[in-house]
Amino acid sequence: MSETTPQGEQDQPVPETDERQTSGAEGAETGMRILLAEDEALIRMDLAEMLTEAGHTIVGQAADGEQAVALAQETSPDLVVMDIKMPGMDGLTAAEQIGRDGLAPVVMLTAFSDKNLVERARDAGVMSYVVKPFNAADVLPAIDIGRARWAERKALEAEVADLGERFETRKQVDRAKGLLMSQLKLSEADAFRWIQKAAMDRRLSMREVADAVISGMPAKK
């Protein structure tokens, strides 16, 4: 994936902070600190411009997975946008380490929409993915989904300590979200907030609320 990389720019890490500030209240509310990892310099530049124009700040750029992990540890970004195919440590391996260390949600870029690849990305802790070629209409919703799913995971981790029980809780919550999205026409993020609020209002766990949604019975106080 280096055919379009300008001479001299390949494999060069670019830790940096984009000092350009967002304009308007919406940008101030939604702006994230984003790390980019992509071995093609032109794609990195396009992504940086696209995300900056949307009100986000680029805190670092990497050309391979090893650099991405190091910069994630150094900059503590809100989100990482990373290519799946890179020299050295690939994006999936880097995503696994970033997710395992709890550093940031990862949105994966890929030229392939292969089901097995998507499943591997999910198992690596990837929160969302975008298939190349892409534009702002593809990337921006994906990073919003990635951030929302990361927040969900953190909320479940705070509620459930046991790893096995956390996995089962996540499966039930995902099933309940799907039902709420279908029946109430909610977005994925709004469906999770519905479950979270119901749990708080009724002094139940999110697992109990999810079970009640799935069973079709109202959750009792």
N, C-alpha and C positions, 0 to 999 in steps of 0.2 A: 504493500500500500504506500509506496514511496515514489511512484512515478511522477506525481505532480509536485513533489517537494522541491523548492528552490535549492540550488547548490549552497551548501554551507549551513543550512537551517535544520537539516535532518538530525534527529536525536539530540537536539539541544534543549535542555530544560530552561524554562523562562519563568522563574519565580518573579511575580510582579504584583503590584496593586494598582488597579485602575482608579485614578483619583477623580474621574469625572463623576459628578454628583447627579442624582436623578432629579428630574424636574416634575413638579406637581405632586399632589397629595397621594395619588394612586401609586406612583413609583416609590415614594417613601414608605408606604405601607407594605408593598409586596416585594421590594428589592431583596435579593439574596446575595450572599458572598459565594461565588461559584468557582470551582477549580475545573479546568479543562485538561483532558488527556487525550491526545490524538496525534498520531505520527505524521500526518499530512499537514504541513504548516499552513497551506491555503485554507483548509477546512477549519483549522483552529482560528485563523483570522476571521473567517466568515462567522463562526460561532460567537467569537468574542464581540464582534460588532453587533450581531443580532441580539445577544443577551444584554449588552450594554444599552442598546436602544430601548429595550423593554424595561429598563430600570434596575438591572442587576449589576453587580460589581465583580469583575474577574480578579481573583486573588492570586492566581497562579496558572501556569501552563506547563504541561509535560508532554514528552514525545514517546514515553513508554510506561508500562505499568509500575516499574520500580520507582521511577521518578514521581509518578502519581501518588504512590503510597507515602513517599518521603515528604512531598509537598502537603499532602492531607494532614500528616502528623504535625507539620510545621505551621500551617496556616489555619487549621480547624475550620474548614469551609462549611457553609450551610448545606451544600450539595456538590456532588462531583458529576460532571458529564464526561463519559469515557468511551472511547472506541473499544470494540471487542477484540479486534485483530491489531496487535502492535508487536514490534520486535522485542526480544527479551521476554520479560514477564508480560503475559497478555492481559487483556482487560478483565476477563473472568477471574483470574488468579488474584489480580489487584483488588477487584471488587470483594472477593472473599475476605481478604485481609482487612480492608477498610471497614467492611460490615462487622467482622469478628471483633475488631477493636472498638466498634461503636463510634467511629469518627464522623460519618456523614452518610446520607442516602446517596445511592449511585443510580444515575440514568445512563443506560448503555446505548451506544450508537453501533449499528450493525448494517452491513450490506446484504444480510440474509434474513429472511423471515422463517427460517427452518424451525419447526416445532421443538425438536430436540435441543436446539441452541437456546431457544427461549426458556425451556425448562431448566437447562443448566444455569442460565442467568438468574432465574428465580431462586434456584437452590443456592446460588452464590450470594444471595441477599440483594440482588438488583431490584429496585423499587419500580422501575419503568424502563421501557426501551423505545428507540426510534429507528426506523428502517431508512437507510440511505436510498436515493437522494431525499433530502428533507428541506423544509423551509420553516419559517417562524411559526406557521400554523400547526406544524407537527411538533416542534421542539418545545414551545412554551407550555402547551397543555401537559406534555409529558413531564416537565419539571415540576409543575404544580401537583400532578398526581404523585410523583416521587416524594415530594415534601409531605403531602398529606399521609401517604402510606407509612413514611418514616415516623411521623407523629403518632400514628395508630400503634405502630410496633412499640414505641417507647411507652405509650400509655398502658399497653398490655403487659410489658415487662415490669412496670411499676406495680401493677395489680397482682400479677402471678409470678412468684419466685421460681417455682419448679419448672425446669425446661420442658419436660414431657407434657405437663399440664398446660403450659403456655402454648405449645404447639396445637393441642386439642382445642384450647380456647380460641386460638386464632382461626382454626378451621370453622368452628361454630359461628364466630363473629362474621367471617367472610360469607358463610351461607345466609346468615340473617341479613347482612348488608344487601346481598343479591335479591332477597325477597322484598326488602324495603324499597330498593331501587325500582323493582318491577311494579310493586303494588302502589307505592306512593309517588312514583316518578321523581325520586330523589337522585342527586349525584352521589358518587361513591363517598366523597368526603362528608356530605350532609347525612347520609345514612349512618356513617360511623358516629357522627355527632349526636344523632337521634338516640342511638344505643347508649352512648356515654351519658347523655343527659337523663335518659330514663333510669339508668343505673344509679345516678346521683340522687334523683328525685325520690326513688323508691328504696334507696339504701340497699341496693343489690349489687352483685358483681356483674360485670359486662357479660360474663359467661351465662349467668342466670337469665339476664334479659335476652340474650341471643337464643337460648334454649326456648324461652317463652315465645319469641317471634316465630321460630321454626315450628313449634308445636301448634301455633295458632291460638294459644291461650294467653289472656292478659297476664302480665307479670303482677304478682300480688305483693303488697307491702309486708 
